[in-house]
Amino acid sequence: MAAVTVGRSSSRQRYALFAGGVGCPGNECDTIEVFDSVEGTWALAAQNLSVSRQYLMAASVGNLAVFAGGLDRQSNSTDVVDFVYVGE
């Protein structure tokens, strides 16, 4: 699983995104879960990762989260990059 924070609400990051990992049916996950620290709520992102994977990396710029690399269901390394915009 990879985690990253995006967006600003006053002096703190508003959203925390959690993507990929292990534990879904079929093993690796393709879901992206979003925690809104202002509202205190959890939701699934409008999009999933394009490839189910684990051991991926994450980074952010403003309201854009980037999820890259990792291992697919066959434990092959992947160079797939997904971009997720979260915000108002």
Residue pairs with C-beta under 8 A, 6 or more apart in sequence:
1 18
1 19
1 20
1 21
1 22
1 29
1 54
2 18
2 19
2 20
2 21
2 56
2 57
2 58
2 67
2 70
3 16
3 17
3 18
3 19
3 58
4 16
4 17
4 58
4 59
4 60
4 65
4 66
4 67
5 13
5 14
5 15
5 16
5 17
5 60
6 13
6 14
6 15
6 17
6 60
6 62
6 63
6 64
6 65
6 86
6 87
7 13
7 14
7 15
7 62
7 63
7 86
7 87
7 88
8 14
9 37
9 38
12 37
13 37
14 36
14 37
14 38
14 87
15 34
15 35
15 36
15 37
15 63
15 86
15 87
16 34
16 35
16 37
17 32
17 33
17 34
17 35
17 45
17 58
17 65
17 84
17 86
18 32
18 33
18 34
18 35
19 29
19 31
19 32
19 33
19 49
19 56
19 58
19 65
19 67
19 82
19 84
20 28
20 29
20 30
20 31
20 49
20 52
20 53
20 54
20 56
20 67
20 70
21 28
21 29
21 54
22 28
22 29
22 54
23 29
24 30
24 31
24 52
26 52
26 73
27 52
27 73
28 52
28 53
28 54
28 71
28 72
28 73
29 49
29 52
29 54
30 48
30 49
30 50
30 51
30 52
30 53
31 44
31 45
31 48
31 49
32 44
32 45
32 47
32 48
32 49
32 67
32 84
33 42
33 43
33 44
33 45
34 42
34 43
34 44
34 45
34 86
35 41
35 42
36 42
36 43
45 84
45 86
47 82
47 84
49 56
49 67
49 80
49 82
50 80
50 82
51 72
51 78
51 80
52 72
52 73
53 69
53 70
53 71
53 72
53 73
53 78
53 80
54 70
54 71
55 69
55 70
55 71
56 67
56 68
56 69
56 70
57 67
57 68
57 69
57 70
58 65
58 66
58 67
58 68
59 65
59 66
59 68
60 66
63 85
63 86
63 87
64 83
64 84
64 85
65 83
65 84
65 85
65 86
66 81
66 82
66 83
66 84
67 81
67 82
67 84
68 79
68 80
68 81
68 82
69 77
69 78
69 79
69 80
69 81
70 77
70 78
70 80
71 77
71 78
72 78
